[in-house]
Amino acid sequence: MAPRTLLAAFRPLTFTARRTFTTTRTLRIKEDANRTPEQLEQAKQDQLKEQEQGKGRWREDLASHGESNIAADKEKVHDHDSHMKDLQKETAKKGEKGEL
């Protein structure tokens, strides 16, 4: 055997770590309400009328859960205790209606 062949035969085996290419799912804000196209169009027209009259407002019924969460995070609260009581009353009402 040639000297190079002997060296190659006694070389320690090396293993290289392989990384696999992975991606994560994109988390999107989802619409979770069951609405017909007619209901959506009617709500859109109502909202446009309100804006033209200068009475534009946040419509919780048209928002997705994600949009509602973002709006809640941005809400300015001056009296924390009364705000918490209001939220608890609202939650109790929704519980009685079976909306939770």
N, C-alpha and C positions, 0 to 999 in steps of 0.2 A: 504494500500500500504506500501511496505517496504521503509525505509528511502533512500536506494540507488536508488530505482525506482523514488522517488520524486526528487532527485537531478538530475537524468538523464533527467527527464521531463522538468526541468527549466533551463537546461544548454543552453547558447546561441548557436545558430547555427553558425558554422564556415565554411567558404568557402575557399577552397584551389585553388590557381591559377594553372592552368595547362598550361604547355608549349607544343606546338606542335612541332614536329620534322620537320624542313624544310631544304631544300638544295637549293643552287643557281646553275643556269646553268653554265657550264664551257664554258668560251669564248675561242674559238679556232680560229687560223688563218685559214681563208677559202680560197680556190681557187675559184676565181670568173670568170675566163676566160673560154670560151667555146672552148675547144680544143679536137680534136680527138686523139685517142691513136697513130695514125700514125704521127701527128704533134708533139706530145710530144716526141716520139722516135727520130724523125729527129732533133729536137732541142737538145735533149740529146746527140746525136752523134756529132752534130756540136760543142757543148760545150766541149766534150771530145777531139775532134781534136784540138781545140784552146788551151786546157790545155797542151796537148802533145807538141805543138809547143811553149809553153811558153807565149801564148797570152791570158791566162785566164782572164776573166773580168766579171763584174756584168751584168747579163742579166735581165733588167727591164721587158722585155716581158714574162719571165718565172716566175716572182715573183707574189705572191698574194698581195693584198692591204696591209695586215699586214706586210709582209716582206719589202715592199717598204717603209712603214712608219718607220720601225725600221732602215732601211738603211739611210733614210733621217735624222733621229734623230742623227745618229752617224757621219754624214758627217761634215767634218771640213771646215768652211767657213772663209776665210781670209779677203775678201773685201765684206762686207755685202751689200753695195749699188749696186755694179755690179751684185752680186748674185741675188738680188731681181729683178733687171731689166731682167736678163736672165730667171728667173722663170716666170715673167709676159709675156715675149715674147713667151715662150713655151706654156703657158696657152692660149694665144691669138691664136696661131697656132692650138692647139687642138680644140679650140672653133670654128674656121673656118672650120675645118674638121668634126665637129659634134661629136667629141669624148668625150665631157663633158656631 
